[in-house]
Amino acid sequence: MAHRIGIAGITGRMGQLLAEEIPAAGATLSGGTSRGSAGRTTPAGVRSFPDLPALAAASDVVIDFTNAATAQTHAAAMAASAKPWVLGSSGLSGADEAAVEAAAARIPVVYAANFSAGVNLVLALAERMGAALPANAYDAEIMEMHHRQKVDAPSGTAVGLGRAVAKGRGVGLEEVMESGRHGHTGPRRTGAIGFAALRGGQVVGEHTLIFASATEHIALTHRAFDRRAFATGAVRAALWAVSQPPRLYSMMDVLGMA
């Protein structure tokens, strides 16, 4: 029997793609929730649910690409449902992530900054490069660009890259992060990981990690041309999550790279 996958935010950009990718993967689209924004409606023939608990009750797993403002309430609802949760919302605060971790004590949760297989390979390389290139000799800078509608900065993927570099260097990102430099900032702090966020047009997502020393520069770049790569990965994560025990997982776990 095909697994039933529900979509929280089915009328959003990602929700619409997920509604196409779920049946393409041989699963059943159980339905979705929607705020009905921007005049978008639930796809024809797809069941609309009034809230997340109702959707979870009719699904084997729920994919959630809503927004950070829903993270804590959705974490509580999914934990109470006892159903796996695939979370792709970005811009989560420390309190939001704590709520996600609490839910993962009761259900399988796949939480990722990016569900693209290519990005996750880049994250793995970023950690190894962070470990191999010492912070006192190689300055790490992360530049990202997204469409003009994106509401959070730096992007979740950019933060994920920063965390990977910091992990490789044995530090926490919050200790070394420098974002949004402006004015007379003084010299660059040794060991800092810098971020620059660009917004414009309809760029799906571009991320570049640069390691700069006095003698060489190394750049690692990923460009996404279609959001479908994220939807395909999220559906893969959902189908994987249904057979996992409660725990907080990343896309690295799904890909067998953890």
N, C-alpha and C positions, 0 to 999 in steps of 0.2 A: 504493500500500500504506500502511495506517495506521501511524503511528509507535507503537512499543511504549514505554510509560511504566511504570517501576517505582516503588514507594513504599517508602522506608525508614521503618519505623514505621507499618505499615498498620493496626494495631489501635488506634492513638491517636485522639484526637478529630479531628485534622486528617486523619489517614490514612483514616479512615472516610469523610469527606466527599470526599477526593480519589478514593477508589475509585468514588464515584458520578459525580463530575465528569469523569473521564477518558473513559469511554464516551460521556457526553453531548456531549463535544467532538469526537467522531468518531475518537478515538484508541483504542489497544488497551491494556488493563491487563495488563502482563506478569506481575505478581505483587508480592509484598512481603516484607519482613522484619518480625519481631515479637519482642518480649521476652515476649509472652504475659502481660502484667501486667493486673491488675484483672479477671481472668476473661474478658477479651476474646479472641476468636479471629479468625483470618483469614476474610473473607467466603466464603461457600459458593461453590465453583467457581473460586476464585482460588488460584493456585499460591503456596505458601509456600516461601521460600528460606532456607537456613541462615545466610547471611551476606551482607554487601553485595557482595563480589566476585562471588558467584554470581548475585545479582540483576542487577548491572550487565552481566554477560556475556549475559544473556537480554533486555536492554532496549536501546533506542536513547537513552534519557535517564532519569535517576533524580531523583525529587523527595524531599527529605529534610527532615522536620520532627521530628527526634528531639529531641536536647538538646545543650547545649554540651559535655557530657562526651565525646561521640562525635566532635566536630568534627575533631580532629587525625587520628584513625585513619581516619575516613571520607574526609578530604581525600587521604590517601595512597592509599587503596583506589580512589577515583574517578580520581585521576591515573593510576594504573597501568592502569585499565580503558580509558582513552582515550574515555570516554563523557561527554557533558555532564551537569552536576550543577546542580540547582536547590536552593539551601539556604535554609531559612527558620527555622532554629534561632536562638533569641535568647540573650543573656547570654554571648556569646563573649568570651574574654579577648584581650589583645594577641597572645599566642602562638597562640591558636586562629585569629585573623584572619590572622596571618602564614602559617600552614599553608594556609589557604584561598587566599591570594594566590599561594603557591607552586604549588598545584594549578592555578590559573588560567593559569600559564605553559605548561601542557600540554593543558588542556581548557577548553571554554567553561564558566564558572561564573556563574550568576545568583544573587547573594547579596543579600537584601533584608531589612530590618527588618519590612516589611509588604508584602504583595502586592496589597492593595486599590488599585484605580485611584484612588479618592477620597483615600486617605491620601497617595498619591504626588503628587497635585495639591497637597495641603496642604503637603507637603515642599518642593515647588517654590516655593510662595508664601512659606513660612517663610524660605527663602534670600533671596528678593527683599526681604522685609520687614526681615530682618537687615541687608541692605546699605543700605536706605533710612532706617532709624531708628537714629540714632547711639547707640552704647553708653553714652556719657556723659550722655545725656538720656532714654533709654528702657531701663528694666530689663526683661529677658526672664525670664519664669518659665514653667515647663512643669508641668502637673498631669495625672496619668493615674490611671485606676482600672480594675482588672481583677478577675476572679473570685478567690475565696479560695484556689484551688489553684495559682495562678501562683507559681513558685519564684524568679524573678529580679526585681530592681527596681534602677533604673527599667526599664521595659519597653524592648524593642528599638526600638519605634516612638518612644518618648519620647527615647531617646538619638539616634535618627535626626533628630528635630526639633531637638534641641540642636546636632547637627553641622551641620544646614542653616543655622541662625542663625549659628553660629560661622563657617561658610564665607563667608556673606554679609558678615560683619564682618572677614574676613581673619585669623582666629585659629584655633588648634586648640581643640577642645572641652575637652581635658584641662587647658588653661591656665586656663579660666574656669568650669569646672563646680562647682556647689555642690549637694550632695545630702544629704538627711537631716538638716537643721538640728535641733539640740536644745540646750536649755539657754541659757546666756548666750553668744550667738554674736557679740555686737558688731554694729555697723552693717553694712548690706549693702555688699559690695564693689562699686565701680563697674565695670561691664563684665561682672559675673558672669552666668552663666546658671543659674538655680535650678531644682531638680526636687523635686516632691512626689509620692509614690506611695501610692495608696489601694488597699486590698484588701477585698473583701467580696462575699458572694452569688455570683451567676453572671454578673456583668457581662462581656460579650464583649470590650469595649475602648472606653474613652473617653479622648480626649486633647484638652487645651486649651493653646494657646500664648498667653501674655499679654504684651503690651508695655505697660508702665506708665510714664508720664511725670508731671511735676507738673501737666500741664494736660489729659491725656486717657489713656484706656485703650483698647487695641485687643485683641480676643480672637478667636482662630481655633480653632474646635472641630470635631472629627470624632468621631462616635459610630458604632460598629459594632453592629448588632443580630443579625447572623448570621455565623458563621465561614465560611459558604459563599463569602462575598466573597473571602476569602483563598485558598480552594481554587480558585475559578475563575481568579483571577489567576495562581496558581502553575502551573496547567495551561497557561494562555496563555504563560507564560514558558518552560515546557518545550518546547512546540511551536515556539517562536521560537528557542530555544537550539540545536536540532538542526542548524540551517543556519549557525551562527555559527563564526568561527575562535576559537582559544583566547584567552581574555582574561577579566578580572573585570568582570562587568556588574552593573547594578542594574536594578530594575524601571523606572526612568526610561528606560533603553535600550530595554526591551521596548515601552514606550508611545510611543517616538519623541520623548521629551522631553529627552533628555540633550544 
